[in-house]
Amino acid sequence: MNTITLRPVLFLLMCLGTGLTVPPHGQAQAPYYPDSTWRVSTPEEQGVDSKHIAAMFRTIRSSALDLHSLLLIRHGYLITEAYWAPYHRNTVHNIKSAAKSILSALVGIALDKHIVNNVNQKVAEFFPEYARQRSQRDISLYHLLTMTAGLDWMEDSGPSPYDLKNWNKIPMRDKPGERFEYNTMLVHMMSAVLTKAAGEDTKTFADSTLFGPLGITSYRWKRGYDGYYRGGSDIFLTPLDMAKFGYLFLNNGSWNQEQVVSQGWVQASTSMKVILPGSVYYAAGLGYGYWWWIQERGYRAWGAGGQYIIVRPDLNLVVVITANGNDNVNRYGEFMKSFLEENIYSAVQSDAPLPANPQAARELDSTLLAIEHPGASPVRPMPAMAAAVSHGRYILEPNTKRFKSTSLSFDSIATCSWTYRWGDRTITMQVGLRGNYVMNRTDFSMGVNPDGEEVACKGHWKKDDTFVIEHHIMGDPSKQLFELRFFGDSLALHITTIGLETIIKGKIDK
């Protein structure tokens, strides 16, 4: 069942009122857990103002935000499901560091099953080879879970966290337990601990104890360079499966009459363990539990670029967001807190149904359709430069990014063909010219799918001499911008993405 076929039903429910379709006060007659589909309801049936939600989408569309999906689940009902083209409900996303909360749940399961004794066990009990420094011997699982291990670490600017051979290369700065320092290697160490304790790899353990009971099967999980499944990132889930994980915690770890995660671990892992120092500027206003971020009311799994699973037990609400790597979306205090409070939390007005609002239903429906199926935009006339550079191949100067050549062919007003040489591969992408993405497929991995990628591309003339291509590898939270500026027989290729900005010069191949 897809969102397009659901929406006429939602509108009909809105028009009929509250008494004929959904049990009153948004409560199910019996405990409910989704399988391949979710129960669907109007916002008003679940005490949420759809006019407020529609206004939120207008705000998003007029802003610089680059969201991929936004889901709202209240009282177990899917009341809002939005996917920005070219994304859809079956797209799996790298949830980045939101995966840390999944590892936290697996630790709780391992404790419940007595695979791990307690959180005070020392890492050295499992891996004595990673306790060469005396103070390392005091690092416990609790210190991993609370990011207080004491290693002298700077996230994203040191050795790979996904190779435990680097563990002994990092000196200790503090005594374990003294200071919070965000460190993905600590979560990867826990993946190794779980592997050793359970006698099977972390993914196999997760399949049988967590993902299996929740019916989550269409997902991917990368291994680290050391062979362990990556702790702390690179789990790829659909937004609906992200919502299942949030709903599991909203229901205190229970799923379909099975206690998947103990209620005690849900409460312990989502309660404040660390008050964050002011230096953690991106999380101002948050605290930290066991790999969960603790907000004023509720908690969240949070991944770079705006990947969120937000649980508000007081509102009986789960919010899922996936997004492009936008820095604003990734700062809680400066943006996300106000966005959530002004646009989502304030729309939740009652535990009882609200009066039907057919006009708001129509507005919300048309807004969501426009998001998922945007029409073609007017195209400005092609500049003379388009004909001048079309079919010309530009040889790029030697560079560390392995780009060797590039060319554009403008043979249509709707798409252009972009060919580039990258390493030993020649790659051709079709690029939409009407404000719409064109989907491309590769038979090799660009870092997301090992069997080949879906890549969405669109482009426009920024200036008469500058053509910009937006390049999305589907499922990756970041996009790449390729800005080609032509002058004479020369070209400057400006590439930007998260953590990278470079300019590569080239000349026409005569």
Secondary structure, 3 states (H helix, E strand, C coil): CCHHHHHHHHHHHHHHCCCCCCCHHHCCCCCCCCCCCCEECCCHHHCECHHHHHHHHHHHHCCCCCEEEEEEEECCEEEEEEECCCCCCCCCEECHHHHHHHHHHHHHHHHHCCCCCCCCCEHHHHCHHHCCCHHHHHCEHHHHHCCCCCECCCCCCCCCCCCHHHHHHCCECCCCCCCCCCCHHHHHHHHHHHHHHHCCCHHHHHHHHHHHHHCCCCCEECECCCCCECCCCCEEECHHHHHHHHHHHHCCCEECCEECCCHHHHHHHCCCCEECCCCCHHHCCCEECCCCEECCCCEEEEECCCEEEEEEHHHCEEEEEEECCCCHHHCHHHHHHHHHHHHCHHHECCCCCCCCCHHHHHHHHHHHHHHHCCCCCCCCCCCHHHHHHCCCEEEECCCCCCEEEEEEECCCCCEEEEEEEECCEEEEEEEECCCCCEEEECCCCCCCCCCCCEEEEEEEEEECCEEEEEEEECCCCCEEEEEEEEECCEEEEEEEECCEEEEEEEEECC
